[in-house]
Amino acid sequence: MSLFLLVTKDSEISFPVKTNLLDSVIEVLENHQDALQFESFTSINDVVKISIIGSRRESHAGILNQITTALQEQDISIIWVYKNIHRVSIAVSKQVAEKALQILHRELHERKDHATP
């Protein structure tokens, strides 16, 4: 997966792109820059998106705080964050994705299951 960052006059817009669509997205962006009204774009390649989904989640602020704290403690950088009503998604470097998954599973699943009421 890759992440794209579009820079406009007033803001920045980021979005994930599957690897097999990378060339097509670049072509569309290059050919329609004026119509889409952005100044520049860049991509970050070889990232993995991890999503936390489900009704057991706490508030977005609470779960995002747990995620960032747990990963920062292990020196894993979060490249991108996306939140909606059903999920919180992050992107990390492909090189640390497996470690990040293990940390998040331990932090969000195992600790909750073993917490005392």
C-alpha positions as CSV (number, residue, x, y, z in Angstrom):
1,M,0.0,0.0,0.0
2,S,1.0,3.6,-0.6
3,L,-0.2,6.8,1.0
4,F,-0.7,9.9,-1.1
5,L,-0.5,13.4,0.2
6,L,-2.0,16.2,-1.9
7,V,-1.1,19.8,-1.0
8,T,-3.7,22.4,-1.8
9,K,-3.6,26.1,-1.3
10,D,-5.5,25.7,2.0
11,S,-5.0,22.2,3.2
12,E,-3.4,18.8,2.9
13,I,-5.4,15.7,1.9
14,S,-4.0,12.2,2.4
15,F,-5.4,8.8,1.3
16,P,-4.3,5.2,0.9
17,V,-3.8,3.5,-2.4
18,K,-3.4,-0.2,-3.1
19,T,-0.1,-1.0,-4.7
20,N,-1.7,-2.4,-7.9
21,L,-3.4,0.9,-8.5
22,L,-0.3,3.1,-7.8
23,D,0.6,3.8,-11.5
24,S,-3.1,4.6,-12.4
25,V,-3.4,7.1,-9.5
26,I,-0.2,8.8,-10.4
27,E,-1.4,9.2,-14.0
28,V,-4.8,10.6,-12.9
29,L,-3.2,13.1,-10.5
30,E,-0.6,14.2,-13.1
31,N,-3.2,14.6,-15.9
32,H,-5.8,16.4,-13.7
33,Q,-3.8,18.6,-11.4
34,D,-5.5,21.8,-12.5
35,A,-9.0,20.4,-12.4
36,L,-8.4,18.9,-8.9
37,Q,-6.8,22.2,-7.8
38,F,-3.8,20.9,-5.8
39,E,-0.3,22.3,-5.9
40,S,1.7,19.1,-5.5
41,F,1.5,15.5,-4.4
42,T,3.9,13.0,-2.9
43,S,3.6,9.3,-2.1
44,I,4.9,7.2,0.7
45,N,5.4,3.6,-0.4
46,D,5.6,0.3,1.5
47,V,3.2,1.0,4.3
48,V,0.7,-1.3,5.9
49,K,-2.8,-0.2,7.1
50,I,-3.9,-1.6,10.4
51,S,-7.6,-1.1,11.4
52,I,-9.3,-1.6,14.8
53,I,-12.9,-2.4,14.1
54,G,-15.8,-3.4,16.3
55,S,-18.2,-2.5,19.1
56,R,-15.8,-3.3,21.9
57,R,-13.8,-0.2,21.1
58,E,-13.8,2.7,23.5
59,S,-14.1,6.3,22.3
60,H,-11.9,7.3,19.3
61,A,-9.8,9.5,21.6
62,G,-9.3,6.7,24.1
63,I,-8.4,4.0,21.6
64,L,-6.2,6.3,19.5
65,N,-4.3,7.3,22.7
66,Q,-3.8,3.6,23.6
67,I,-2.5,2.9,20.0
68,T,-0.1,5.9,19.9
69,T,1.3,5.3,23.4
70,A,1.8,1.6,22.9
71,L,3.6,2.1,19.5
72,Q,5.6,5.1,20.7
73,E,6.9,3.1,23.6
74,Q,8.4,0.6,21.1
75,D,9.7,3.4,18.8
76,I,7.2,2.7,16.0
77,S,6.1,5.7,14.1
78,I,2.5,6.1,12.9
79,I,2.5,7.5,9.3
80,W,-1.2,8.1,8.9
81,V,-4.4,8.0,10.9
82,Y,-8.0,7.7,9.8
83,K,-11.1,7.5,12.0
84,N,-14.8,7.0,11.3
85,I,-17.7,5.8,13.4
86,H,-16.8,2.1,12.9
87,R,-13.0,2.0,12.9
88,V,-9.7,3.6,13.7
89,S,-7.0,2.9,11.0
90,I,-3.3,3.7,11.1
91,A,-0.5,3.1,8.7
92,V,3.0,2.1,9.6
93,S,6.1,1.1,7.7
94,K,6.0,-2.3,6.2
95,Q,9.2,-3.2,8.0
96,V,7.6,-2.8,11.5
97,A,4.0,-3.9,10.6
98,E,4.2,-7.4,12.2
99,K,5.7,-6.0,15.4
100,A,3.0,-3.3,15.5
101,L,0.3,-5.9,15.1
102,Q,1.7,-7.9,18.0
103,I,1.9,-4.8,20.2
104,L,-1.6,-3.7,19.4
105,H,-3.1,-7.1,19.9
106,R,-1.4,-7.3,23.3
107,E,-2.5,-3.8,24.2
108,L,-6.0,-3.8,23.0
109,H,-7.1,-7.4,23.3
110,E,-5.1,-9.3,25.9
111,R,-4.9,-6.5,28.5
112,K,-8.7,-5.8,28.2
113,D,-9.5,-9.5,28.5
114,H,-7.3,-9.9,31.7
115,A,-8.3,-6.6,33.3
116,T,-10.1,-6.9,36.6
117,P,-13.6,-5.4,36.9
